[in-house]
Amino acid sequence: ASLVDTPQKSNGTNTIEVADDREDNRSEAEKEAEEDYQKQVVRQRKGTDEEARWVYKQKRYHYGYKKHCLTNVQGIVQKVITTAANRSDTKEFIPLLRGANIPQGTAVLA
């Protein structure tokens, strides 16, 4: 997956807990609490991208989206799913494969 930063970041100082990419081991209650906090921050600050989220990847914080891509053997993009940046790649693996017409038993590189 690749990250896409949004130009509509929240202004001001925020203190939030940001999950490292691929290491989101938080409980569902913790994830819901973060989501509620994000929605509250967005309502308080006009001009903020409401659907973007924070994630820490490659020693940098990113506020934006993540593109999950399915490509063929030649590297040609077959399908793209765009989610909030804090969404785990493993959650989008099956949705990417749905409707891809990949024969059963075919090796898939992830």
HELIX and SHEET records of a PDB file:
HELIX    1   1 GLU A   28  GLN A   44  1                                  17    
HELIX    2   2 ASP A   89  LEU A   97  1                                   9    
SHEET    1   A 3 SER A   2  ASP A   5  0                                        
SHEET    2   A 3 ARG A  60  THR A  71 -1                                        
SHEET    3   A 3 ARG A  53  LYS A  57 -1                                        
SHEET    1   B 3 SER A   2  ASP A   5  0                                        
SHEET    2   B 3 ARG A  60  THR A  71 -1                                        
SHEET    3   B 3 VAL A  77  ALA A  84 -1                                        
END                                                                             
